[in-house]
């Protein structure tokens, strides 16, 4: 699997980005004065969610087969330790620790539970101490377990997907905008510093207003993507902005606010298509 510059941009000096409470992006209904069109099918519709998983996988794993990534694990040398699973859980940013803790709760004495002390110790660093040499092998073994697969799905939704959709609906944006939020949270984490999702949205608010505040949806999403690109360029590992420039911007220029298929885009120069 190719190494791609796709991981979250901040370690917060030992604090987990992913441990930032998902409640910080409070779930809410569409704002009452948002345009009625924004109340159409959202990214949480099962068919749209499947599309979202494939587009993110194209950037994170150079594939559309996101379900093949439960077993994925490697250190991509971005300072976050091991990156693994369907959304790139990282041993250095806490979300991997929370995932393995959930797995231990649901299936005690599983193959990964013995690594919990080591995962707690390496949180906030790129260290493999206590994980090598067998952690990657045991991760791939665990990935064959449907319980662990469900844990990955649930943590993805709790930390990344659900907060993105909730904030998107609160801002009065449709499926494409909710996807832009989701992809940003996946890469940057749901924190509030300048290069996390909260900071990106705050930067965008300095340039435009979301539809829920009377703004134009296209103008708002362009401002958000501008802020996202700025955040990506703050770190060399994320300086390739093609997942925005030749994917999300393409959908936006086409006015495809509902992420309707067929979809064609590129990431890192590689073409992708969903019929």
TORKE-451764 format. One record per residue: z, y, x negated of N, C-alpha, C in turn. Coordinates in steps of 0.05 Angstrom, whole numbers, padded with zeros to 5 digits, always signed. Each point is the difference from the previous one (the first is absolute). Layout:
<nodes>
ZYXZYXZYX
...
</nodes>
This chain:
<nodes>
+00000-00024-00017+00000+00024+00017+00000+00025-00018
-00019+00019+00005-00001+00023-00017+00025+00017+00001
+00006+00012-00023+00022+00019+00000-00010+00026+00011
+00013+00011+00020-00008+00025+00013+00022+00020-00001
-00006+00026-00003+00021+00020-00001+00009+00008+00028
+00017-00018+00013+00004+00003+00028+00030+00003+00008
+00018+00002-00019+00028-00001+00009+00013+00026+00004
+00023+00000+00013+00015+00024+00007+00006+00017-00024
+00002+00026+00004-00001+00019-00022+00027+00009-00011
+00023-00008+00011+00025+00011-00009+00021-00022+00000
+00017+00000-00020+00023-00019-00001+00026+00012+00007
+00001+00027+00001+00025+00014+00008+00024-00008-00016
-00005-00005-00026+00022-00005-00019+00019-00022+00010
-00012-00022+00006+00017-00023+00007+00005-00004+00029
-00007+00020+00017+00002-00003+00029-00025-00011+00010
+00001-00018+00020-00023-00012+00011-00014+00019+00019
-00026+00004-00005-00016+00016+00020+00000-00015+00027
-00005-00025-00002-00002-00015+00025+00026-00002+00014
+00022+00005-00014+00026-00001+00013+00006+00025+00016
-00018+00021-00003+00004+00024+00016-00002-00008+00029
+00018+00008+00017+00001-00010+00027-00026+00005+00015
-00009-00021+00013-00024+00004+00016+00005+00020+00022
+00025+00002+00008+00007+00019+00022-00006+00029-00008
-00004+00005-00026-00007+00027-00008-00025+00010+00012
-00018-00020+00008-00024+00007+00014+00005-00009+00029
+00014+00017+00015+00010-00008+00026-00022-00007+00019
+00004-00023+00013-00019-00008+00020+00002+00018+00025
-00023+00007+00010+00001+00016+00024-00026-00003+00015
+00000+00010+00025-00025-00001+00016-00018+00022-00009
-00025-00001+00010-00018+00022-00005+00013+00026+00010
-00005+00021-00015+00010+00026+00009-00013+00006+00027
+00015+00012+00019-00011+00004+00027-00024+00018+00001
-00003+00018-00020-00023+00018+00001-00023-00009-00018
+00002-00025-00011-00022-00011-00015-00023-00006+00019
-00025+00001-00011-00023-00006+00016+00001-00028+00012
-00009-00003+00024+00002-00026+00013-00014-00022-00015
-00021+00008-00015-00016-00020-00015+00017-00014-00021
+00020+00014-00009+00016-00012-00021+00018-00022+00010
+00001-00004+00026+00016-00021+00012-00015-00025+00005
-00024-00002-00013-00016-00024+00001+00013-00022-00017
-00013-00023-00002+00010-00022-00016+00006+00010-00028
+00024-00008-00010+00008+00008-00027-00003-00022-00020
+00010+00006-00025-00003-00020-00021+00017-00025+00005
+00020+00002+00018+00016-00023+00006-00013-00019+00020
-00023+00007+00010-00016-00019+00015-00007-00023-00019
+00003-00026+00008-00004-00022-00018-00027+00001-00015
-00022+00007+00015-00026+00000-00013-00002+00022-00021
+00012+00024+00006+00000+00022-00019+00018-00006-00023
+00022-00013+00005+00018-00007-00022-00014-00019-00020
-00015-00019+00011-00014-00018-00018-00020+00015-00017
-00013+00020+00011-00019+00016-00016+00016+00015-00022
+00023+00011+00008+00016+00014-00020+00008-00018-00023
+00008-00024+00006+00008-00019-00021-00023-00005-00019
-00024-00003+00011-00023-00006-00017-00007+00024-00018
+00001+00024+00011-00008+00024-00016+00020+00004-00022
+00026-00003+00006+00020+00003-00021-00003-00022-00021
-00006-00024+00009-00004-00022-00019-00024+00005-00019
-00020+00013+00010-00023+00007-00017+00008+00017-00023
+00020+00018+00005+00009+00018-00022+00021-00013-00017
+00018-00016+00013+00022-00012-00015-00008-00025-00015
-00019-00016+00011-00005-00026-00011-00030-00006-00003
-00017+00020+00005-00029-00003-00003-00011-00023+00017
+00010-00002+00024-00007-00021+00019+00006+00009+00028
-00014-00012+00020+00007+00004+00028+00018-00021+00011
+00005-00021-00016+00016-00023+00009+00030+00006-00006
+00012+00016+00017+00028+00008-00005+00019-00023+00002
-00006-00020+00016+00018-00022+00003+00001-00018-00025
-00020+00003-00017+00000-00015-00025+00019+00012-00021
+00012+00023+00007+00016+00015-00020+00030-00006+00001
+00008-00017+00019+00029-00008+00000+00008-00010-00027
-00017-00014-00014+00006-00013-00025-00005+00018-00024
-00013+00022+00004-00007+00018-00023+00025+00011-00014
+00000-00002-00026+00022+00012-00016-00010+00005-00029
+00004+00024-00010-00005+00006-00028+00013+00026-00007
+00003+00005-00026+00009+00026-00010-00025+00015-00007
-00006+00022+00014-00024+00015-00006+00005+00023-00019
+00023-00001-00014+00006+00020-00021+00001+00028+00011
+00012+00004+00023+00002+00027+00011+00029+00010+00000
+00018-00015-00014+00028+00008-00002+00017-00009+00023
-00010-00017+00017+00014-00009+00024+00006-00030+00000
-00002-00012-00023+00006-00029-00002-00022-00016+00014
+00009-00021+00013-00019-00018+00014-00009+00014+00026
-00026-00003+00006-00011+00008+00025-00010-00025+00014
+00007-00003+00026-00006-00026+00013-00003+00003+00030
-00013-00021+00011-00001-00003+00029-00021+00018+00013
+00002+00000+00027-00022+00012+00016-00001+00030-00001
+00022+00013-00009+00000+00029-00001+00009+00010-00027
+00002-00018-00020+00007+00009-00026+00030+00006-00003
+00017-00017+00009+00029+00003-00004+00005+00000-00030
+00018+00018-00009+00004+00004-00028+00029-00006-00008
+00003-00014-00023+00027-00007-00009+00015+00025-00009
-00015+00021-00007+00013+00024-00010+00005+00022+00021
-00009-00005+00024+00003+00021+00021+00017-00009+00024
+00012-00023-00002+00019-00008+00020-00011-00015+00024
-00025+00004+00007-00010-00013+00024-00003-00030-00004
-00005-00009-00025-00001-00029-00005+00028-00011+00003
+00020+00014-00010+00028-00009+00003+00007-00004+00029
-00006+00020+00017+00006-00001+00028-00015-00023+00014
-00024-00005-00009-00016-00023+00011+00013-00026-00007
+00008-00004-00025+00013-00026-00008+00027-00003+00013
+00014+00022+00004+00026-00001+00015-00005-00009+00029
-00021+00010+00013-00006-00008+00027-00007-00030+00001
-00015-00009-00020-00008-00028-00001+00025-00018-00003
+00019+00009-00016+00025-00015-00004+00016-00001+00026
-00001+00022+00015+00014+00000+00026-00012-00020+00019
-00026-00001+00001-00014-00016+00019-00002-00029-00009
-00001-00005-00026-00002-00027-00010+00017-00003-00025
+00026-00004+00003+00018-00003-00023-00008-00022-00019
+00006+00005-00025-00006-00019-00022-00030-00004-00004
-00016+00020+00006-00028-00002-00005-00006+00004-00030
-00024-00004-00009-00007-00001-00028+00003+00027-00014
+00001+00022+00015+00002+00027-00012+00029+00011+00000
+00017-00013+00015+00027+00011+00003+00015+00003-00026
-00004-00018-00019+00014+00000-00025-00007+00025-00017
-00022+00014+00007-00008+00024-00015+00012+00025+00011
+00016-00001+00021+00011+00024+00012+00017+00017-00020
+00017-00013-00016+00015+00017-00020-00018+00014-00019
-00021-00014-00009-00018+00013-00019-00016+00022+00013
-00008-00004+00025-00015+00021+00014+00017+00025+00004
+00026-00004+00005+00018+00023+00003+00003+00015-00027
+00000-00016-00022+00003+00012-00026-00024+00016-00010
-00024-00010+00008-00024+00013-00010-00010+00022+00019
+00012+00003+00023-00008+00021+00019+00001+00028-00014
-00022+00014+00002-00002+00026-00013-00011-00001-00028
-00010-00023-00008-00011-00002-00027-00024-00019+00000
-00013-00003-00023-00023-00018-00002+00008-00027-00013
+00026-00005-00003+00010-00023-00014-00005-00026+00015
-00004-00021-00015-00002-00027+00011+00025-00017-00006
+00020+00013-00010+00025-00014-00008+00010-00018+00024
+00004-00025-00006+00010-00019+00020-00021-00011+00018
-00025+00011-00002-00021-00010+00018-00019-00019-00015
-00006+00006-00024-00017-00018-00016+00015-00024-00010
-00013-00023-00004-00029-00004+00001-00011-00011+00027
+00018-00006+00019-00008-00016+00023-00003+00015+00026
+00006+00026+00000+00000+00015+00025-00027+00000+00014
-00021+00005-00016-00027+00001+00012-00008-00027+00012
+00007-00022-00013-00006-00026+00010+00016-00005+00026
+00025+00008+00001+00016-00005+00024-00008+00019+00023
-00010+00024-00007-00010+00017+00021-00024-00013+00014
-00018-00011-00016-00024-00013+00012+00008-00025+00016
+00021-00013-00008+00010-00023+00016+00011+00010+00026
+00016+00022-00001+00012+00011+00025-00022+00010+00019
-00022+00010-00012-00021+00011+00017-00014-00021+00017
+00005-00025-00005-00011-00021+00017+00017-00005+00025
+00024+00012+00000+00019-00004+00022-00005+00021+00021
-00004-00009+00025-00006+00019+00021+00024+00019+00006
+00024-00009-00007+00023+00018+00003-00002+00024-00019
-00008-00005-00025-00003+00021-00019-00024+00018+00008
-00021-00012+00010-00023+00016+00009+00009+00019+00023
+00016-00010+00018+00010+00017+00022+00018+00022-00011
+00016-00006-00020+00017+00020-00012-00017+00023-00012
-00022-00008-00014-00018+00020-00011-00012+00017+00022
-00009-00012+00022-00011+00015+00022+00020+00019+00011
+00025-00009+00004+00020+00016+00013+00009+00024-00017
+00002-00005-00026+00008+00022-00018-00022+00020-00003
-00025-00009-00001-00023+00018+00000+00002+00019+00025
+00005-00012+00023+00001+00016+00024+00024+00019+00000
+00023-00010-00008+00024+00016+00001-00001+00024-00018
-00009-00004-00025+00002+00020-00020-00025+00018+00000
-00023-00011+00006-00025+00015-00004-00016+00004+00026
-00007-00021+00014-00019+00002+00022+00012+00015+00024
+00023-00009+00010+00012+00012+00023+00007+00030-00004
+00012+00008-00022+00005+00028-00005-00025+00017+00000
-00022-00011-00012-00025+00015-00001-00011+00004+00028
+00000-00021+00016-00011+00003+00027+00017+00018+00017
+00026-00002-00003+00018+00017+00016-00004+00029-00007
-00002+00006-00026-00004+00028-00008-00027+00010+00008
-00020-00017-00001-00027+00007+00008-00001+00007+00030
+00013-00017+00016+00001+00006+00029+00015+00025+00005
+00022+00005-00014+00015+00024+00004-00016+00025-00007
-00018-00003-00020-00017+00022-00009-00025+00003+00018
-00004-00019+00019-00022+00002+00018-00027-00007-00012
+00000-00018-00020-00025-00008-00013-00007-00028+00009
-00026-00005+00000-00010-00026+00009+00001-00022-00022
-00014-00022+00005+00002-00023-00016-00006+00005-00030
-00022+00015-00005-00007+00007-00028+00023+00014-00014
+00011+00021+00013+00021+00015-00012+00025-00018-00005
+00006-00017+00019+00022-00018-00004-00005-00019-00024
-00025-00008-00003-00007-00016-00024+00003+00016-00025
-00008+00025+00000+00003+00017-00024+00030+00002-00008
+00017+00003+00020+00029+00000-00005+00009-00027-00012
-00009-00021+00012+00009-00027-00009-00009-00005-00029
-00024+00006-00006-00010-00004-00028+00016+00017-00019
+00007+00024+00008+00016+00017-00018+00028-00011-00004
+00012-00010+00021+00027-00011-00003+00000-00025-00017
-00021-00016+00003-00003-00024-00017+00000+00007-00029
-00016+00020-00008-00002+00007-00028+00024+00016-00010
+00009+00019+00016+00019+00020-00010+00029-00004+00008
+00004-00018+00020+00027-00004+00010+00008+00020+00021
+00019-00007+00017+00008+00017+00022+00022+00020-00006
+00001+00009-00025+00021+00019-00007-00007+00029+00007
+00015+00019-00011-00003+00028+00007-00006+00017-00025
-00002-00012-00024-00006+00016-00023-00030+00008+00001
-00009+00016-00018-00027+00013+00002-00023-00020+00000
+00004-00023-00013-00022-00020-00002+00005-00024+00018
+00019+00001+00018+00004-00021+00020-00012+00010+00026
-00001-00018+00020-00013+00008+00025+00011+00025+00012
+00026+00003+00001+00012+00024+00012-00009+00025-00014
-00001-00001-00027-00009+00023-00015-00029+00006+00004
-00017-00020+00003-00028+00004+00005-00004+00013+00027
+00014-00009+00020-00003+00012+00026+00010+00029+00000
+00022+00005-00015+00010+00027-00001-00020+00019-00014
-00013-00010-00021-00021+00016-00013-00022+00006+00019
-00008-00020+00016-00022+00005+00020+00008+00020+00021
+00026+00000+00008+00010+00019+00019-00002+00029-00010
-00001+00003-00026-00004+00027-00011-00028+00010+00003
-00019-00017+00007-00028+00007+00003-00011-00002+00028
+00012-00016+00017-00011-00005+00027+00023-00010+00018
-00007-00002+00026+00019-00011+00019-00012-00025+00013
+00017-00020+00006-00010-00024+00013-00006+00007+00030
-00015-00017+00014-00006+00006+00028+00024+00004+00017
+00023-00014-00006+00024+00004+00016+00011+00028-00001
-00008+00015-00021+00008+00028-00003-00023+00019+00006
-00020-00010+00013-00023+00017+00008-00023+00001-00020
+00002-00016-00021-00021+00000-00020-00024-00018+00007
-00021+00004-00015-00024-00017+00003+00003-00025-00016
-00007-00023+00012+00005-00026-00013-00016-00002-00026
-00025+00008-00001-00016-00002-00024+00012+00017-00022
+00007+00025+00007+00011+00018-00020+00026-00011-00011
+00017-00011+00017+00025-00011-00008-00004-00024-00019
-00018-00018+00007-00003-00024-00016-00013+00007-00027
-00017+00020-00001-00011+00009-00026+00023+00012-00017
+00018+00015+00012+00022+00011-00015+00018-00022-00010
+00005-00020+00017+00017-00022-00009-00013-00016-00023
-00026-00005+00002-00014-00015-00021-00001+00017-00026
-00003+00026+00003+00001+00017-00024+00027-00002-00014
+00022+00000+00016+00026-00003-00011+00004-00028-00012
-00011-00020+00013+00001-00027-00011-00014-00002-00027
-00023+00012-00002-00015-00001-00025+00016+00014-00022
+00013+00023+00007+00017+00014-00020+00022-00019-00010
+00013-00014+00018+00021-00018-00007-00010-00023-00018
-00023-00010+00006-00011-00022-00016-00006+00009-00028
-00009+00025-00003-00007+00009-00027+00024+00008-00017
+00024-00002+00012+00023+00006-00016+00007-00023-00019
-00013-00023+00004+00006-00023-00017-00026-00012-00008
-00003-00006-00026-00025-00011-00010-00008-00026+00014
+00020-00016+00006-00006-00026+00012-00014+00002+00027
+00003+00024+00013-00011+00004+00027-00022+00021+00000
-00011+00007-00023-00018+00022-00002-00027-00006+00013
-00007-00026+00004-00024-00007+00014+00005+00004+00030
-00012+00019+00012+00005+00007+00028-00021-00011+00019
-00014-00021-00008-00022-00009+00016+00009-00012+00027
+00024-00010+00001+00009-00011+00026+00003+00022+00021
+00001+00025-00009-00001+00023+00018-00029+00010+00001
-00012+00005-00023-00026+00014-00001-00023-00015+00013
-00001-00026-00006-00023-00016+00010+00008-00021+00021
+00023+00005+00012+00009-00017+00023+00010+00018+00022
+00024+00011-00002+00011+00016+00022-00016+00025+00006
-00009+00014-00021-00016+00024+00005-00027-00007+00014
-00010-00024-00006-00025-00008+00012+00004-00004+00030
+00021-00013+00007+00006-00005+00029+00005+00027+00014
+00013+00018-00014+00006+00027+00012-00025+00016+00003
-00017+00000-00020-00025+00015+00003-00018-00010+00022
+00002-00027+00005-00015-00012+00022+00013+00005+00027
+00023+00012+00001+00014+00005+00025+00010-00026+00012
+00006-00020-00016+00008-00026+00010+00031+00000+00002
+00010+00016+00019+00029+00003+00002+00014-00026+00011
-00016-00018+00012+00012-00024+00011-00004-00024-00018
-00011+00004-00024-00006-00022-00018-00016-00022+00013
-00021+00008+00014-00017-00019+00013-00018-00013-00020
-00006-00026+00004-00018-00015-00017-00029+00005+00011
-00020-00004-00018+00001-00009-00027+00011+00022-00019
+00012-00009-00022+00011+00019-00020-00012-00008-00027
-00008+00021-00015-00010-00004-00027+00014+00020-00018
+00010-00009-00023+00014+00018-00018-00001-00013-00028
+00009+00016-00020+00002-00010-00027+00028+00007-00011
+00009-00018-00018+00025+00005-00015-00006-00008-00029
+00006+00018-00019-00006-00005-00028-00029-00008-00004
-00018+00011+00017-00028-00005-00002-00009-00026+00013
+00018-00016+00010-00007-00026+00013-00004+00005+00030
-00022-00010+00011-00006+00004+00029+00014-00020+00017
+00008+00009+00024+00013-00018+00020-00012+00006+00027
+00001-00021+00017-00011+00003+00027+00017-00016+00020
+00005+00011+00023+00012-00014+00022-00018+00003+00024
-00009-00022+00011-00020+00000+00022+00014+00008+00026
</nodes>
